[in-house]
Amino acid sequence: MTFDRRSLKRVALPIPIRITLEGEPIAGTTRDISSKGLCLEVPTARVKVNLAELLNQNVTLLMETDIIVGSIKWYTVEEAVFQIGISID
């Protein structure tokens, strides 16, 4: 039995996206998306900042021609990839 605490269904959808962390644009790919957030995968070698210091801070995302503002809520590392949870209002 699996228990998912999310109130909104997420869809696995890989989309190229750029996140700006402390003024530095970094390329990544979405892992999954809902109407209120997403999980972004970024190779650890590309991230030069301490993500713990950016928790609950606003970040800018560039998805094709759309600019989205979100907030980093969590992150984890799997092998050589950061998974970054971003809440979007």
C-alpha positions as CSV (number, residue, x, y, z in Angstrom):
1,M,0.0,0.0,0.0
2,T,1.3,3.4,-1.0
3,F,0.4,6.6,0.8
4,D,0.9,9.9,-1.1
5,R,0.4,13.1,0.9
6,R,0.1,15.2,-2.1
7,S,-3.3,16.8,-2.6
8,L,-2.7,17.4,-6.3
9,K,-1.8,14.7,-8.8
10,R,1.6,15.0,-10.4
11,V,2.3,14.1,-14.0
12,A,5.7,12.8,-15.1
13,L,6.7,15.3,-17.8
14,P,10.3,15.9,-18.8
15,I,10.6,19.6,-19.9
16,P,13.9,21.5,-20.3
17,I,13.9,24.4,-17.9
18,R,16.4,27.0,-16.6
19,I,16.4,28.0,-12.9
20,T,18.2,31.1,-11.7
21,L,20.0,30.5,-8.4
22,E,21.7,33.6,-7.0
23,G,21.9,35.2,-10.4
24,E,23.2,32.1,-12.2
25,P,21.0,30.4,-14.8
26,I,21.2,26.6,-14.6
27,A,19.8,24.1,-17.0
28,G,17.7,21.2,-15.7
29,T,14.7,19.0,-16.6
30,T,11.4,18.6,-14.8
31,R,10.8,15.2,-13.4
32,D,7.1,15.8,-12.6
33,I,4.6,18.7,-12.6
34,S,1.3,19.6,-10.9
35,S,-0.7,22.8,-11.0
36,K,1.1,24.0,-7.8
37,G,4.7,22.8,-8.2
38,L,7.3,20.7,-9.8
39,C,10.3,18.6,-9.2
40,L,13.4,19.8,-11.1
41,E,16.4,17.6,-11.8
42,V,19.8,19.3,-12.1
43,P,23.2,17.6,-12.3
44,T,25.1,18.3,-9.1
45,A,28.1,19.6,-11.0
46,R,26.0,22.6,-12.3
47,V,25.0,23.8,-8.8
48,K,27.6,26.1,-7.2
49,V,25.4,27.4,-4.3
50,N,24.3,25.9,-1.0
51,L,20.7,24.8,-1.7
52,A,20.0,24.7,2.1
53,E,20.4,28.5,2.2
54,L,17.8,28.9,-0.6
55,L,15.0,26.9,1.1
56,N,11.8,28.9,1.0
57,Q,13.4,31.6,-1.1
58,N,11.9,32.7,-4.4
59,V,13.6,31.5,-7.6
60,T,12.9,32.3,-11.3
61,L,12.3,29.5,-13.8
62,L,12.4,29.9,-17.5
63,M,10.3,27.3,-19.4
64,E,10.6,28.0,-23.2
65,T,9.2,31.5,-23.4
66,D,7.4,31.6,-20.0
67,I,8.9,33.0,-16.8
68,I,7.6,31.5,-13.6
69,V,8.4,32.5,-10.0
70,G,8.5,29.7,-7.4
71,S,9.9,28.9,-4.1
72,I,12.3,26.0,-3.2
73,K,10.6,23.8,-0.6
74,W,12.9,20.8,-0.5
75,Y,15.8,19.1,-2.2
76,T,17.6,15.8,-2.2
77,V,20.5,14.1,-4.1
78,E,20.2,10.9,-6.0
79,E,23.6,9.8,-7.4
80,A,24.9,12.9,-9.4
81,V,21.5,14.7,-9.6
82,F,19.8,17.2,-7.3
83,Q,16.0,16.8,-7.2
84,I,14.6,20.2,-6.2
85,G,11.0,20.6,-5.1
86,I,9.6,24.0,-6.2
87,S,6.2,25.4,-5.2
88,I,4.4,27.6,-7.7
89,D,1.7,30.0,-6.6
